[in-house]
Amino acid sequence: MAGGQERVLRARIKSVQSIRKITRAMELIAATRVVKAQERAAAARPYSDEITSVIIDLLRAGAAKEHALLRDNPDADTAAFVIITSDRGMCGAYNSNVIRLAERSIAAAEAQGLKHSLIVIGKKAQKHFRFQGLAIEAAFDSITDQPSYDDARDVAASVRRRFETGELAHVDLAYTRFLSAGVQQAVVRRFLPLEVPAVSETTGPSADLEYEPSPTGILNEILPRYLESRLFSALLDASASEHASRQRAMKAATDNADDLTVTLSRVLNRARQDAITTEIMEIVGGAEALSADKGSEHELLPSLLTPEHAFPEHLDRLDRSAGIH
């Protein structure tokens, strides 16, 4: 029984150690990818800042906000939701936090009498909403690990045309915002209509510029790029958040494996000690029983050889042979 328990414990310790090797490797890979994702987000930030600055200059120059991406659609009865999750798991609560927040936003839209349209990014969101029986208007996968600007353009195009035609009342973007390697926050932000930066009416243009064909014409051309830039920034944030969450989750799994190995090793040592103690007690008990048997035999033989235990005729024969009368 003890030997069987030891075999089970050794097999479990070996299994835990194998899992620990995997989680440790995944932790190191995620740590490397977090750094790269942060670098990509930092590299894309100047473009986003510059296009925002251009929009501010155009608005200061008197550009009219007549583009379809800036207008509300009060007659539309559908709200769209772009939900960014990961393709793979083992990243803690990263996916569940975004999905839970998106579900609350969907419920709020339904409470206002709006239908919902889902545009999901990542296999985890696809599996979840299909399991819930919700229709998915468009699905994108294999882009969350290392998103590109072309990926952002494709996703933005899937909602832009529908909003420009007045089909959608608004579009919300659900993703995880990357604040630092240790802090990520699931958020839902308004994606369409676009919220252009506020411009003070008393502040004039930053430079004396002439626009061709006109500030309004340029603004109408640049707003789709601004839309794609915002989505690309969200994809980069989500990618960095995914890797950071996976790093933390794998580190926690590695630490738990270490703790479990220590606990199982203690149980194994205790079982071995119990088995050794039992064997020693059996040996000592057997030795004592054998000593008791030998002692009783030696005590019995001398008593049988005393004269008073001999037969009378034997004693008479011994006396006559010795000449005793």
C-alpha positions in Angstrom: 0.0 0.0 0.0 2.8 2.4 0.9 4.8 1.5 -2.2 1.8 2.2 -4.4 1.2 5.6 -2.7 4.9 6.5 -3.3 4.6 5.6 -7.0 1.5 7.8 -7.4 3.2 10.7 -5.7 6.4 10.4 -7.8 4.3 10.3 -11.0 2.4 13.4 -9.9 5.5 15.3 -9.0 7.0 14.4 -12.4 3.9 15.7 -14.1 3.9 18.9 -12.2 7.5 19.5 -13.0 6.8 18.9 -16.7 4.0 21.5 -16.6 6.3 23.9 -14.8 8.8 23.7 -17.6 6.0 24.7 -20.1 4.6 27.5 -18.1 8.1 28.9 -17.5 8.9 28.9 -21.2 5.6 30.6 -22.0 6.3 33.2 -19.4 9.6 34.0 -20.9 8.2 34.2 -24.4 5.3 36.4 -23.3 7.8 38.7 -21.6 9.7 39.1 -24.8 6.6 39.8 -26.8 5.4 42.4 -24.3 8.5 44.4 -25.0 8.1 44.2 -28.7 4.4 45.1 -28.5 5.3 48.2 -26.4 7.9 49.2 -29.0 5.4 48.8 -31.8 2.8 50.9 -29.9 5.4 53.6 -29.3 6.5 53.6 -32.9 2.8 54.0 -34.1 2.1 56.9 -31.6 3.8 59.6 -33.7 1.6 58.9 -36.6 -1.5 59.0 -34.5 -0.4 62.3 -32.8 0.4 63.9 -36.2 -2.9 63.0 -37.8 -4.7 64.3 -34.8 -2.7 67.5 -35.0 -3.6 67.9 -38.7 -7.3 67.4 -37.9 -7.1 70.2 -35.3 -5.4 72.5 -37.8 -8.2 71.8 -40.3 -10.9 72.5 -37.8 -9.2 75.8 -36.8 -9.0 76.7 -40.5 -12.8 76.5 -40.6 -13.4 72.9 -42.0 -17.1 72.0 -41.8 -18.0 68.9 -39.8 -20.1 67.4 -42.6 -18.5 64.1 -43.1 -20.7 61.0 -42.6 -18.3 59.7 -40.0 -19.0 62.7 -37.7 -22.8 62.6 -37.8 -25.2 60.7 -35.7 -27.8 58.4 -37.3 -30.9 58.9 -35.1 -33.1 56.8 -37.5 -30.9 53.7 -37.2 -32.0 50.8 -35.0 -28.8 48.8 -34.7 -25.7 49.3 -32.5 -22.5 47.6 -33.6 -19.8 46.4 -31.3 -16.2 45.7 -32.3 -14.8 43.3 -29.7 -11.1 42.5 -29.5 -10.0 39.3 -27.8 -7.1 36.8 -28.3 -6.8 33.7 -30.5 -5.2 31.7 -27.7 -6.0 31.2 -24.0 -3.8 30.8 -20.9 -3.8 34.6 -20.4 -5.7 34.8 -17.2 -8.9 36.9 -17.2 -7.9 38.9 -20.3 -10.6 37.6 -22.5 -13.3 37.2 -19.9 -13.0 40.8 -18.8 -13.5 42.1 -22.3 -16.3 39.8 -23.1 -18.1 40.5 -19.8 -17.9 44.3 -20.4 -19.1 43.9 -24.0 -22.1 41.8 -22.9 -23.1 44.6 -20.5 -22.9 47.1 -23.3 -25.0 44.9 -25.5 -27.6 44.6 -22.8 -27.6 48.4 -22.4 -28.2 48.9 -26.1 -31.0 46.3 -26.1 -32.6 48.2 -23.2 -32.7 51.3 -25.4 -34.6 49.3 -28.1 -31.6 48.8 -30.4 -30.6 45.6 -32.1 -27.0 44.6 -31.9 -24.4 43.7 -34.6 -21.2 42.0 -33.5 -17.8 42.3 -35.2 -15.4 40.1 -33.3 -11.6 39.9 -33.4 -10.0 36.8 -32.0 -11.1 33.2 -31.8 -12.1 33.4 -28.1 -14.8 35.9 -28.7 -16.1 34.0 -31.7 -16.4 30.8 -29.7 -18.1 32.5 -26.8 -20.8 34.4 -28.7 -21.5 31.5 -31.0 -22.0 29.3 -28.0 -24.4 32.0 -26.6 -26.3 31.8 -29.9 -25.6 35.4 -30.9 -25.2 36.3 -34.6 -21.7 37.5 -35.7 -21.7 40.0 -38.5 -18.0 39.7 -39.2 -15.1 37.7 -37.6 -11.4 38.2 -37.8 -8.7 36.0 -36.4 -4.9 35.5 -36.5 -4.3 39.2 -36.2 -4.2 39.8 -32.5 -0.7 38.5 -31.9 1.0 41.0 -34.2 -1.6 43.3 -35.8 -0.7 45.3 -38.9 -2.2 48.5 -40.3 -3.7 46.5 -43.1 -5.6 44.5 -40.5 -6.9 47.7 -38.9 -8.0 49.0 -42.4 -10.0 45.8 -43.1 -11.8 45.9 -39.7 -12.5 49.6 -40.0 -13.9 49.1 -43.5 -16.4 46.4 -42.2 -18.2 49.1 -40.0 -17.4 52.3 -41.9 -19.6 51.6 -44.9 -22.5 50.5 -42.8 -22.3 53.6 -40.6 -21.9 56.0 -43.6 -25.1 54.5 -45.2 -27.0 55.2 -41.9 -27.5 51.5 -41.0 -25.8 51.8 -37.6 -26.7 54.2 -34.8 -23.3 54.0 -33.3 -20.2 51.7 -33.1 -18.5 50.8 -29.8 -15.1 49.4 -29.4 -14.4 46.9 -26.6 -10.7 46.1 -26.0 -8.1 46.1 -23.2 -6.2 49.3 -22.7 -2.5 48.8 -22.0 -1.4 51.1 -19.1 1.7 49.4 -18.0 3.2 45.9 -17.8 1.4 45.3 -14.6 -1.9 47.2 -15.3 -4.3 46.6 -18.1 -7.9 47.8 -18.2 -10.9 46.5 -20.2 -12.8 49.4 -21.7 -15.6 50.2 -24.1 -15.1 53.3 -26.1 -17.3 55.1 -28.7 -15.8 54.4 -32.1 -18.3 55.9 -34.5 -19.4 58.7 -34.9 -15.8 59.9 -34.5 -15.1 62.2 -31.7 -12.7 64.8 -33.1 -10.5 66.8 -30.7 -12.1 69.9 -29.2 -10.8 73.2 -30.7 -11.0 76.5 -29.0 -13.0 79.1 -31.1 -10.7 81.9 -30.0 -7.5 80.1 -31.1 -6.6 80.5 -34.7 -4.6 78.3 -37.0 -1.1 77.3 -35.8 0.3 78.6 -39.0 -0.7 80.7 -42.0 -1.5 77.9 -44.4 -3.4 77.6 -47.7 -5.3 74.4 -48.2 -6.1 72.7 -51.6 -8.8 72.0 -52.4 -10.3 73.2 -49.1 -10.0 72.4 -45.3 -13.4 70.6 -45.5 -12.3 68.5 -48.5 -9.0 67.5 -46.8 -10.8 66.8 -43.6 -13.2 64.5 -45.4 -10.3 62.6 -46.9 -8.3 62.3 -43.7 -11.1 61.2 -41.4 -11.0 57.6 -42.7 -7.3 57.5 -42.0 -8.0 58.8 -38.5 -10.6 56.0 -38.0 -8.0 53.4 -39.1 -5.4 55.0 -36.8 -7.6 54.7 -33.8 -8.4 51.1 -34.5 -4.8 50.3 -35.1 -3.9 51.9 -31.8 -6.5 49.7 -30.0 -5.2 46.6 -31.7 -1.7 47.4 -30.5 -2.9 48.0 -27.0 -4.8 44.8 -27.0 -1.8 42.8 -28.2 0.5 44.3 -25.5 -2.2 43.6 -22.9 -2.6 40.0 -24.0 1.1 39.3 -23.7 1.3 41.0 -20.4 -1.7 39.1 -19.1 -0.2 35.8 -20.3 3.1 36.6 -18.7 1.5 37.2 -15.3 -0.7 34.1 -15.7 2.2 31.9 -16.6 4.3 33.3 -13.7 1.5 32.5 -11.3 1.2 29.0 -12.8 5.0 28.5 -12.4 4.9 29.6 -8.8 2.0 27.3 -8.1 3.8 24.4 -9.7 6.8 25.1 -7.4 4.6 25.3 -4.3 2.8 22.1 -5.3 6.1 20.3 -5.9 7.3 21.2 -2.4 4.0 20.1 -0.9 4.0 16.8 -2.8 7.6 16.2 -1.9 6.8 16.6 1.8 3.9 14.1 1.5 6.2 11.7 -0.3 8.9 12.0 2.4 6.2 11.5 5.1 4.9 8.4 3.3 8.5 7.0 2.9 9.1 7.6 6.6 5.9 5.8 7.5 6.8 2.9 5.3 10.4 2.7 6.8 9.0 3.0 10.4 6.5 0.2 9.6 9.3 -2.1 8.2 11.5 -1.4 11.3 8.6 -2.2 13.6 7.9 -5.5 11.7 11.6 -6.4 11.9 11.9 -5.6 15.6 8.6 -7.5 16.3 9.8 -10.5 14.4 13.2 -10.5 16.2 11.5 -10.2 19.6 9.2 -13.1 18.7 12.1 -15.2 17.6 14.1 -14.4 20.7 11.1 -15.4 22.8 10.8 -18.7 21.1 14.5 -19.5 21.5 14.4 -18.5 25.2 11.5 -20.8 26.0 13.3 -23.8 24.3 16.5 -23.3 26.4 14.5 -22.9 29.6 12.6 -26.2 28.9 15.6 -28.5 28.1 17.4 -28.1 31.5 14.2 -28.9 33.4 13.8 -32.1 31.5 17.3 -33.2 32.4 16.9 -32.8 36.2 16.9 -36.0 38.3 13.4 -35.5 39.7 11.9 -35.5 36.2 13.7 -38.9 35.3 11.8 -42.2 35.4 12.1 -44.3 38.6 13.4 -47.5 36.8 16.1 -45.5 35.2 17.1 -44.1 38.6 17.3 -47.7 40.1 19.4 -48.9 37.2 21.8 -46.0 37.6 22.0 -46.7 41.3 22.9 -50.4 40.9 25.4 -49.6 38.2 27.1 -47.2 40.6 27.1 -49.8 43.4 24.6 -47.9 45.5 22.2 -50.0 47.6 
